[in-house]
Amino acid sequence: MIEKVQHVVERYHQLQNLMAQPEVATDPDRLREYAREVADLEPLVTLYETYQRVERELESTRAMLEEDDLDAELAQLAREELAELEAERERLLEQMKLHLLPRDPNDEKDVIMEIRAGAGGEEAALFAADLFRMYARYAESKGWKVEVISANETGIGGFKEIVFAVKGKGAYSRLKYESGVHRVQRVPVTESSGRIHTSTATVAVLPEMDEIEVEINPSDLRIDVFRASGHGGQHVNTTDSAVRITHIPTGIVVTSQDERSQHQNKQRALRVLRARLYELERRKRAEEIGETRRSQIGTGERSEKIRTYNFPQNRVTDHRIGLTLYRLDQVLEGDLDEFIDELATTEQARKLAELDAKPAG
């Protein structure tokens, strides 16, 4: 592992030298690219420098303990220091190992989330609304901003579909684990006989991409405008401000009608389209290199059942990690961190196992 770290340190110093070159210093794009890479590598380089210092101190302490004329009190102090240094060395090795893990380049991005009612009719639409509220509460607890892009509401407060953005540092790094099928087991409000029904909703979490990262050819778009109905038929717009964009090569259709301005709705729809096109390309590449996405936490297929919310038992179970919590009410209020922390830890452990098995390059 140390050999891998040394490669990183070499790259760090190489970048610093490159940034000092006149042809780079006068090229803002290259300078920005190198500076970003330096910032990413710096924590690991700092850890390695600390590790080297600890190694030197360990060597010095061991040498002291080998001295013949060392008195008992000094020897005891040296042994205590040796134990502390060895513990520090192990801690630094673990920290460096974590920094060597391949980072998801999208982790710091904002996200586009799409929740759609699945099996279960009106009850599935109500569950989709519960999930939206859960994520909105979770975002609020993190200080993130939620922005509804489009919503297709039902008459009693459910959503056939809702698309929204979550803006905040690290939003994707936490919410990416939510992609997949969510299942609810409860007595529906529309059911008079008191029977427990099972319904589903699908959640898709897409990193929000900017225009530079995903280019869209305007000639590939068909843009239609229509009159927005507003939430639940209220705030009826008297102008054709709602926008529907069809990406002709892929057939992807995106709608936005929550803004009063046609221009604003168009920009929102394009943001969703960029995210969907990026996801489409990512899936295509994953299939080309033979990745089995179903085995990877954080890249859950929409057809994969990932979590069950059981109301009679106040129970939530995440099927990917076998974690069950008996506090459904708190989870639906946005208390998701225990699930997300465990999912992130499991994913980290998988990557560490792969790293340990991989020879130094």
C-alpha positions in Angstrom: 0.0 0.0 0.0 2.8 2.4 0.8 4.1 2.0 -2.8 0.6 3.2 -4.0 0.8 6.2 -1.7 4.2 7.1 -2.9 2.9 7.1 -6.5 0.3 9.7 -5.3 3.0 11.8 -3.6 5.1 11.8 -6.8 2.0 12.9 -8.8 1.4 15.7 -6.2 4.9 17.1 -6.5 4.8 16.7 -10.3 1.6 18.8 -10.4 3.2 21.5 -8.2 6.1 21.7 -10.6 3.7 21.9 -13.6 1.7 24.7 -12.0 4.9 26.7 -11.7 5.6 26.5 -15.5 4.8 29.7 -17.4 2.7 28.0 -20.0 0.4 26.5 -17.3 0.4 29.7 -15.1 -1.0 31.6 -18.1 -3.6 28.9 -19.0 -6.6 29.4 -16.5 -8.3 26.1 -17.5 -5.2 23.9 -17.0 -4.2 25.8 -13.9 -7.7 25.2 -12.5 -7.6 21.5 -13.4 -4.2 21.0 -11.8 -5.2 23.0 -8.7 -8.3 20.8 -8.2 -6.2 17.7 -8.5 -3.6 19.1 -6.0 -6.4 19.9 -3.5 -7.7 16.3 -3.9 -4.3 14.7 -3.3 -3.2 17.0 -0.5 -4.9 15.2 2.4 -3.2 12.0 1.5 0.2 13.7 1.1 -0.2 15.2 4.5 -1.1 11.9 6.1 2.0 10.3 4.4 4.3 13.0 5.8 2.9 12.4 9.3 3.4 8.7 8.7 7.0 9.2 7.8 7.6 11.3 11.0 6.0 8.6 13.1 8.2 5.9 11.5 11.3 8.0 12.3 10.1 8.4 15.9 9.4 4.6 16.1 12.9 3.8 14.9 14.5 6.3 17.4 12.4 4.9 20.3 13.3 1.3 19.4 17.0 2.2 19.3 16.7 3.8 22.7 15.2 0.6 24.2 18.1 -1.4 22.9 20.6 0.7 24.9 22.3 -1.3 27.7 22.6 1.6 30.2 18.9 2.8 29.9 17.5 3.1 33.4 14.2 1.5 34.4 12.1 4.7 34.5 13.2 5.8 31.0 12.7 2.4 29.6 9.1 2.3 30.9 8.5 5.7 29.4 10.0 4.6 26.1 7.8 1.5 26.0 4.7 3.6 26.6 5.7 5.9 23.8 6.4 3.0 21.5 2.9 1.6 22.1 1.4 5.0 21.3 3.5 5.5 18.2 2.5 2.0 16.9 -1.1 2.7 17.5 -0.7 6.1 15.6 1.1 4.3 12.8 -1.9 1.8 12.4 -4.4 4.7 12.4 -2.4 6.5 9.7 -2.2 3.4 7.6 -6.0 3.0 7.8 -6.6 6.6 6.9 -4.2 6.4 3.9 -6.0 3.3 2.7 -9.3 5.1 2.8 -7.9 8.0 0.8 -6.6 5.6 -1.8 -10.2 4.4 -2.6 -11.5 5.5 -6.0 -13.7 8.6 -5.4 -17.0 9.0 -7.1 -16.4 12.2 -9.2 -20.1 13.1 -8.7 -20.1 13.0 -4.9 -20.0 16.7 -4.4 -22.7 17.5 -7.0 -26.3 18.5 -6.5 -28.9 15.9 -7.4 -32.0 15.5 -9.5 -34.4 13.1 -7.8 -37.4 11.5 -9.5 -40.1 9.6 -7.5 -42.8 7.7 -9.4 -45.7 5.8 -8.0 -45.4 2.1 -8.9 -47.8 -0.8 -8.1 -50.7 0.0 -5.9 -52.7 2.8 -7.6 -53.7 5.7 -5.4 -51.9 4.2 -2.4 -48.7 4.1 -4.4 -49.1 7.8 -5.2 -49.6 8.6 -1.5 -46.5 6.7 -0.7 -44.6 8.6 -3.3 -45.7 11.8 -1.5 -44.5 10.3 1.8 -41.1 9.6 0.2 -40.8 13.2 -1.2 -41.6 14.6 2.3 -39.0 12.3 3.8 -36.3 13.5 1.5 -37.3 17.1 1.9 -37.0 16.7 5.7 -33.7 15.0 5.3 -32.4 17.8 3.0 -33.6 20.4 5.5 -31.7 18.7 8.3 -28.5 19.0 6.2 -29.1 22.6 5.3 -29.7 21.7 1.6 -32.3 23.4 -0.6 -35.1 21.5 -2.3 -36.5 22.8 -5.6 -39.5 21.1 -7.3 -39.1 20.9 -11.0 -42.3 19.1 -12.0 -45.1 17.3 -10.2 -48.1 15.2 -11.4 -50.4 15.2 -8.4 -53.5 13.1 -7.6 -56.7 14.3 -6.2 -56.0 13.3 -2.5 -52.5 14.5 -2.1 -50.4 11.8 -3.8 -47.9 12.1 -6.7 -47.9 10.0 -9.8 -44.5 11.5 -10.4 -42.5 14.3 -8.8 -39.1 15.5 -10.0 -37.0 17.8 -7.8 -33.5 19.1 -7.3 -31.6 18.9 -4.0 -28.8 21.5 -3.8 -26.1 21.3 -1.2 -22.5 20.2 -0.7 -22.2 16.5 -0.9 -25.9 15.9 -1.7 -25.1 13.2 -4.2 -22.7 11.4 -1.9 -25.5 10.8 0.6 -28.6 10.5 -1.6 -27.1 8.2 -4.3 -27.9 5.2 -2.1 -31.7 5.8 -2.4 -32.1 4.7 -6.0 -34.3 1.7 -6.4 -37.8 0.4 -5.5 -39.2 1.3 -2.1 -42.0 -0.8 -0.8 -44.7 0.1 1.7 -47.0 -2.2 3.7 -49.9 -0.6 5.5 -53.7 -0.2 5.6 -54.5 2.4 2.9 -56.5 5.4 3.8 -58.8 4.5 0.9 -59.4 1.0 2.2 -62.4 0.5 4.5 -61.9 -3.2 5.4 -58.6 -2.6 7.2 -56.5 -5.0 5.0 -52.8 -4.4 4.7 -51.8 -3.6 1.2 -48.3 -3.6 -0.4 -47.5 -0.8 -2.8 -44.3 0.5 -4.4 -42.6 3.7 -5.6 -39.4 4.0 -7.6 -36.7 6.5 -6.7 -34.0 7.6 -9.2 -31.1 9.8 -8.0 -29.1 11.5 -10.7 -26.1 13.8 -10.3 -26.9 17.2 -11.7 -24.5 17.9 -14.7 -23.6 21.3 -16.1 -23.6 22.3 -19.7 -19.9 21.6 -20.2 -20.2 18.1 -18.9 -23.2 17.1 -21.0 -23.5 18.9 -24.4 -27.0 18.9 -26.0 -27.4 19.6 -29.7 -30.3 22.0 -30.0 -31.3 20.3 -33.3 -31.9 17.1 -31.3 -34.7 18.8 -29.3 -38.4 19.2 -29.9 -39.7 21.9 -27.5 -43.5 22.2 -26.9 -45.1 24.8 -24.7 -48.5 24.5 -23.0 -50.6 26.1 -20.3 -49.6 25.0 -16.8 -52.4 23.8 -14.5 -50.5 24.4 -11.3 -50.6 22.2 -8.2 -53.9 20.5 -7.8 -55.5 22.8 -10.4 -54.7 25.9 -8.4 -52.7 29.0 -9.6 -53.9 28.3 -13.1 -51.5 30.1 -15.5 -53.1 32.2 -18.2 -50.0 31.9 -20.5 -48.3 29.0 -22.2 -45.4 28.9 -19.7 -45.1 25.1 -19.2 -42.4 23.4 -21.3 -42.1 19.9 -22.6 -38.7 18.9 -24.1 -38.3 15.7 -26.2 -34.8 14.5 -26.9 -35.3 13.0 -30.3 -32.3 10.6 -30.5 -33.2 8.9 -27.2 -36.9 9.6 -26.9 -36.5 11.1 -23.4 -39.3 13.5 -22.5 -38.9 16.1 -19.7 -41.6 18.5 -18.5 -41.4 21.5 -16.3 -44.3 23.8 -15.3 -43.7 25.0 -11.8 -42.2 28.3 -12.8 -44.3 31.2 -14.1 -41.7 32.0 -16.8 -41.4 29.8 -19.9 -37.7 30.5 -20.0 -37.2 29.3 -16.4 -39.2 26.2 -17.1 -37.1 25.5 -20.1 -33.9 25.8 -18.1 -35.2 23.5 -15.4 -36.3 20.9 -18.0 -32.8 21.1 -19.6 -31.2 20.4 -16.2 -33.3 17.2 -15.8 -32.5 16.2 -19.4 -28.8 16.6 -18.9 -28.9 14.4 -15.8 -30.9 11.7 -17.6 -28.6 11.7 -20.6 -25.6 11.4 -18.3 -27.2 8.4 -16.5 -28.1 6.8 -19.8 -24.5 7.1 -21.0 -23.1 5.8 -17.6 -25.3 2.7 -17.8 -24.3 2.1 -21.4 -20.6 2.2 -20.4 -21.2 0.0 -17.4 -22.7 -2.6 -19.6 -19.9 -2.4 -22.1 -17.3 -3.2 -19.5 -19.4 -5.9 -18.0 -20.2 -4.4 -14.6 -22.8 -6.2 -12.6 -24.6 -3.2 -11.3 -27.0 -5.2 -9.1 -24.1 -6.2 -6.8 -23.1 -2.6 -6.1 -24.6 -0.6 -3.3 -25.3 3.0 -4.4 -26.1 2.1 -8.0 -29.3 0.2 -7.4 -31.4 -0.7 -10.4 -34.9 0.9 -10.4 -36.3 -2.6 -10.6 -34.5 -3.7 -7.4 -36.4 -3.7 -4.1 -34.1 -1.9 -1.7 -36.2 -1.0 1.3 -39.5 -1.9 3.0 -41.6 0.4 5.2 -44.0 -1.6 7.4 -46.5 0.6 9.2 -48.2 -2.0 11.5 -44.8 -2.9 13.0 -43.3 0.6 12.8 -40.4 -1.1 11.0 -38.1 -0.2 8.1 -35.8 -2.7 6.5 -33.0 -2.1 4.0 -32.6 -5.3 2.1 -29.2 -4.5 0.7 -27.5 -4.5 4.1 -30.0 -6.4 6.2 -30.6 -3.5 8.6 -34.0 -3.2 10.3 -35.0 -0.2 12.4 -38.2 -0.1 14.5 -38.8 3.6 14.2 -40.5 4.1 10.9 -42.2 7.3 12.1 -38.7 8.9 12.6 -37.4 7.6 9.3 -40.3 9.2 7.5 -39.5 12.5 9.2 -36.1 12.4 7.5 -34.0 10.4 10.0 -32.1 8.5 7.3 -28.5 8.8 8.5 -28.3 5.4 10.1 -29.2 3.7 6.9 -27.0 5.9 4.7 -24.0 5.6 7.1 -24.3 1.8 7.0 -24.7 1.7 3.3 -21.6 4.0 2.8 -19.6 1.9 5.2 -20.5 -1.3 3.4 -19.6 0.2 0.1 -16.3 1.4 1.5 -15.5 -2.0 2.9 -16.2 -3.5 -0.6 -13.8 -1.0 -2.2 -11.2 -1.6 0.4 -11.3 -5.4 -0.3 -10.9 -4.6 -4.0 -8.0 -2.3 -3.2 -6.2 -4.9 -1.1 -6.6 -7.5 -3.8 -5.3 -5.2 -6.5 -1.5 -5.1 -7.1 0.3 -1.8 -7.0 0.4 -0.2 -10.5 
